[in-house]
Amino acid sequence: MEKSLQVQRKPSWIRVKAPISKEYGVTRKLMRDKGLHTVCEEAACPNIGECWSKKHATVMILGDTCTRACAFCNIKTGRPLAVDPLEPMNTAHACAGMGLKHIVITSVDRDDLDDGGADQFIKVIKAIREVSPETTIEILTPDFRNKPGSIEKVAEARPDVFNHNLETVPRLYPKIRPGARYYQSLRLLDTVKRVDPSIFTKSGIMVGFGEARLEISQVMDDMRMADIDFMTIGQYLQPTPRHARVERFATPDEFKTYERMGKGKGFLQISASPLTRSSYHAGDDFAKLRAAREKKNKASQK
């Protein structure tokens, strides 16, 4: 096999245990019984064993087939099925059945829909509020590119956290994220803040595509200009030989440097580690976000 078609061996600091716990099996069965998809499975997340053992799962709505083909993503591409009208209530009941204090809802890109799937996000948020009113809601959305009004409508549904990932530095978008536009993603998060400044906004990137540290610093500055509260940085892991190659594995010390950089630039919170993913420890992170905002508000009132 040619070197370009090989998946590189992972360094010791990002190897994880296989998912074998009883709780993992319970979570998996509940998702199957409700006919739900999870990004944990579809995107081959390395943290699935840990998260599912704690009954943490990121539900992926709007089906399991994406209309785009990003070079890093393991979710299948093709023509999606029709939107499932039972999905919002099934998601809400799964949330209640797991006793979740915090839930993360994401989706595939649905460029085939007039609103990019915005209405389904709204219906899911409303269903969870109805069935499990104590649960806080985090959404991780597509960019709603060329879908006027969709961002505003979803923001008006008032999720507690509105996440949309930039994924990489702007120079690498044509190679890594060809169906998206860097400044569209930034505008999305800026728009959310203009609709409702109380919503926490969140975004993340992966390292390992060949980006430079100065480029990462510039992305941080761009995010702060859009008033993004929380940034995540994790290591890109090549899912299959046909996906973008890992140019290098960043060391744990490099991630600590990124975390210090982010704190210096004013994020309420930043998570940077080899295994950091958008939804990793999302419930705990939401509690920290609220505490950080309260601390900042008290300091400004003195």
N, C-alpha and C positions, 0 to 999 in steps of 0.2 A: 504493500500500500504506500502511495506517495505521502511524503511528509505533510503536504498541504491538506490531505484528507484524513489525517489522524487527529484524534482528540487528545490533547496533552494530559499527561499525568498530573493530578492535583498535588500541590504541596501538603505537608502534614497538617498545617494549621487550618485547612478547609475541608478535611475529611470528616464525615458525619456517620453516625450509626444508622443501620437499617431500621425502618419503622416496624416494630414488632409488639408494641404495648397493647394491652387490652383496650385502653381508651382510644387508641388509633383505630382499632377495628370497629368500635362503637360509632365513632364519628363517620367513618367510611360508610357504614350500613345506613346511618340516618340520611346521609346525602343521597345514597342510591334509592332508598325508600321514597324520598321526596322528588326524585328525578332531577336533582340539582347537579351542576358542575362546579368544580372548584379550580381556581387557578393554581392551587397547591399541586394538584395532579397534572393538569394540562400543561403547565409550564415547567414541570419536573423540578419543583423547588427543593433545594437541599435541606430545608428546615422542616419538611413535612412531618417527620417522625416526632420531633420535639413539640411542634405546634399542635398536632392532632392528639398527642398524648395529653395535652392540657385542654382539649376541646376548643381549640382556636382554629378557625378555618376561614378562608377568604372565598366567598361564594361568587361564582362567575355567571352573570346573567346574560340573556340574549343569545344563548346557545354556546356551542363549543367550536364554531368555525368562524375564522376571521376573514375579513375582506382584504386585508393587507398581508404583506409577507416581509416583516422586518427580519434583518439578518441575524438577530440575536435570539429570536423568540421561537419556542418549541410548540406553540399552539398551531393547529392545522389551518391551512388557508384554503378557501374555496367559496362555494355558493351556500350561504347559511340557510337554515330552515326558517319557516315563519316564526314570528314572535309568539311565545307561549303565554296565553292569557292567565294561566294558573300559576305562573312563576312567581309573581309578587307575593301571593298568599302562601304558597309553598315555602318560599324563603322565610317569610315571617314566622311560620309555624316551626320550621327547623331552628330558627333563632331562639324561639321560646322553648323548644324541646331540649336544646343544649344549655339553656339557662344562661345565655350570653349577656354579660354586662356591656360588651362592646362588639360590634360586628363590622366587618369590612366587606363591601360590595364592589365588585369590579365587573368588567365586561370585555368581550372582544370588540374590535372595531366593526361597526355596521354602517359602512358607507352606502349600502344599498337602501337604507331607510331615510325617509325625508328629513327626519330629525336626528339621525345618527344614533337613535336609541334613547334619547332624552326622556321621552314619555314613560318608558319602562323603568328607568331609574326613579322617576318621580313616584310611580305606582308602588315600587318596592319600598321606598322610604315611607310612604303613607301607610302601607300594610304593616310594616314593623312598628311604627308609632301606635297603630291600633292594637296589635296583638301583644306586643312586648314594649310598653311605653317607657320602661326604665332603661332600656338598652340604648346606648349612644351609638350613632351611626357614622361610619367613615366610608366615603365612596372614592374609588379609584377609577376615573373615567377616561375614555378616549378623548381625542382632541376636538371632536365635533367640527372638523374642518369643512368649510363650505355648507354649514348648517346654521344659518342666521337665526338668532334668538334661542338656540338650544342651551347654551351655557347659562344664560340668564334664567331660563325656566327651571333648570336643575338647581341653581343656586337659591332660587326663591322657595324651593322645597326645604331649605335650611338643614342640610346634613350638618353634623357637628364638625366633621373634617372633610374638606374637599381636596382630594389628592389627584394630581396628574403629573406623570413623570416626564422629564425632559430626556432621560435615558443616556444621553451622551453630549459631547461638546458640539457646537454648531458646525465646525469643519468636517466632522465625520457623518453628518446627517445623510448626504447622498449615498454613502456606503452602508450605513448601519440602519437608518430609519428613512428610506427613500420616499415613503408615502406621506411623511409628515413634514412640517416646517417648524423650525426652532422658535421663531418669533410668534407663530400662532399659539404654540404651547405656553409661552410666556404671557401672551395677551389673555389666554383663557384664565390663568390664575389671577392676573390683575383685574379682570372683569369680575370674578367672584368676589374679590374684596370690595369693589365698587358697589356691587349689588348689596352685600351684607358684610361689613367689616368685622362682625362678631364671629364669622365662620373661620375656623382655623384652616389655613392652606398649607399644602405639603407637596413636595416634589423630590425626585431622586434621580441619581445617575449611577451608572456602572463604570468601573474602571477596568482597563485591560484591553481596550480596543486600539491603543496607540496614542492616546491623548497625552498632552503635556501638563505638568503641574500648573503652569501659568494659565492654561486654558480652563482648568478646573476652578482656579481662583476667579477668572472672569465670569464663569457660569454662576458662581456664588454671588458675585456682585450683581449680575442680572436678576437673580432670584430676589435679592434684597430690594432692588429697585421695584420689583413687583410685589413687595411686602409679603413674601412667602415666610411663614412662621417656622417651618420644620423642613430640614433637608436630610435625605438619606443617601449614603454612598456605600456601595457594595462591590464585590468582585464579580465580573462577568465570568460565567462558566459555560463553555461551549457544549450545547446539548447533544449535538450529533455532528458527524464529519461534514455535513452539508452546510452547517451554520458558520458564521464568522469565526475566525480563528482567534484564540487568546494570544495577544501579542506579548503579554507578560503578566505575571502574578504579583500584585502589590503586596508588600510585607505588612504585618501587623503594625510596625512602627510608622509606616507611611500613612496608614489609616488614622493613627493617633495624630499625625501632623495635620491631616485634613480636618479632623475634629477640632483641633485648636484653631485652625484657620477660620472655620465656620463660626465658632463661638466669638472670635474676634470681630467678625463681620456683622454680628448682631442677631443671628437666628435665635428664636426662643429655645429651639432644641435642634441638635444635630446628632445623627447616629451614623457612625462610620466604622465599619469592620468588614473583614472578608465575607462573612455570612449575612451581613445586613441586607434585607429585602424590604420593599415598601410596607408590607403588612406584618413584618416580624415584630413581635412584642407590641402590637398596635394598641392593645388595651392599656397596658402599663404606660406606654408612651403618651397616650391621650391624657391620662391622669397627670403626668409630668408637665405636659403642655399647659393644662389649666392652671397648675400651680405656678408655672413660670410666668404666665400672663398676670395672675393675681399679684405676684411679687413685683412685677414690673409696674403695674398700675398703682400699687401702694407706694412704691418708690417715687413715682412721678407726682404723687399728691403731697409729698412732704415739702 
